[in-house]
Amino acid sequence: MHVVFGTGALGSAVIEELVTRGESVRAVNRRGQGDLPAGVELRAGDVHDHAFAAAAMQGAEVVYFALNPPYHLWLDQFPGLQESVLDGAIAAGAKLVVLENLYLYGAPQTPALTEDHPVAAH
């Protein structure tokens, strides 16, 4: 079972790829709504709630963190979301894949942006 937290552009792309590969997928978002492929289980709830997040990850082999609150709420919301998903993934014995943005790297300093790119957050 693959559990994807977040059904925005990035989470949806991960879900599509997993379904294409024939994987079992559970998607998690706040509203319980979304245009998801057939067969994807969808759970709605607040990921800040550790019990909810842990229950959503039961049976997971891999967990994907694709949550992205509005920019002005990052400082308030990201730490709790990350802690909740990390704790749940550890409890489930699942691998955790964190999908991040590129703000850490700042303006590209080379034609190809890789993990070795200099860190220059803006």
DOLO-57861 format. One record per residue (C-alpha): x, y, z. Coordinates in steps of 0.05 Angstrom, whole numbers, plus 32768, in hexadecimal, padded with zeros to 4 digits. Layout:
<nodes>
XYZ ...
</nodes>
This chain:
<nodes>
800080008000 801980457FED 7FFC80808015 7FFF80C57FF6 7FF381018022 7FDC813A7FF6 7FB481387FB5 7FCB81797F95 7FF4817B7F55 802F81547F71 800981227F9B 7FD981147F61 801481087F32 803180D57F63 7FED80B37F6A 7FE580AE7F1E 802A808F7F17 801E805D7F4F 7FDB80487F31 7FFC80417EED 802E80127F0D 7FF67FE87F2B 80037FFD7F73 7FCE80017FA9 7FC5804A7FBD 7FA4806F7FF6 7F9F80BB7FEE 7F9680EA8029 7F7D81318027 7F5581618052 7F138160802C 7F0D81198014 7F0181327FCD 7F2C812D7F8F 7F2F81157F48 7F5480D47F54 7F5C80967F2B 7F2C805D7F36 7F40802F7F6E 7F6480637F98 7F4C80647FE0 7F4180AB7FF8 7F4180BF8041 7F308104805C 7F4A8123809B 7F7A815180BE 7FC1813780B9 7FD4816080F6 7FAC812C811D 7FE080F7812B 7FAC80C08136 7F8B80CF80F3 7FCE80D080CE 7FE5809080EF 7FA4806D80DD 7FAA80858095 7FEF80658091 7FDC802180AD 7FF47FEB807D 8020801C8056 806180058036 8070804B801B 8056808E8032 805B80CD8006 805A81128026 803E81417FF1 801B8172801F 802581BC8012 7FFF81EF803C 7FFA82368022 803E82598024 802A8289805B 8017824E8088 80578225807F 8076823A80C1 8037822980E7 802181EA80C3 805D81C580A5 807D81AF80E7 803E818D8101 802E816D80BE 8075815280B7 8077813880FF 8034811580F7 804680F280B6 808D80E080CD 807380C2810E 803D809B80E9 806D808180B4 809D806980E9 80658046810F 804D802580CF 8094800F80BD 808C8032807A 80BE8056804E 80B280A1804C 80BA80C9800C 80B881148016 80A7813E7FD9 80C181847FE3 80C381C57FBC 810181E77FA2 810382257FCF 814082087FF3 816B82117FB5 815782597FA3 816382717F5C 8184823C7F30 81D082467F2C 81DA820D7EFA 81B281F47EBE 819F81B47EE2 818281B77F28 8198817A7F50 819E81687F9A 81E781817F96 81D181C77F82 81E881FD7FB3 81B5820D7FE9 819F82567FE5 8158825C7FFF 8136829D7FF1 
</nodes>
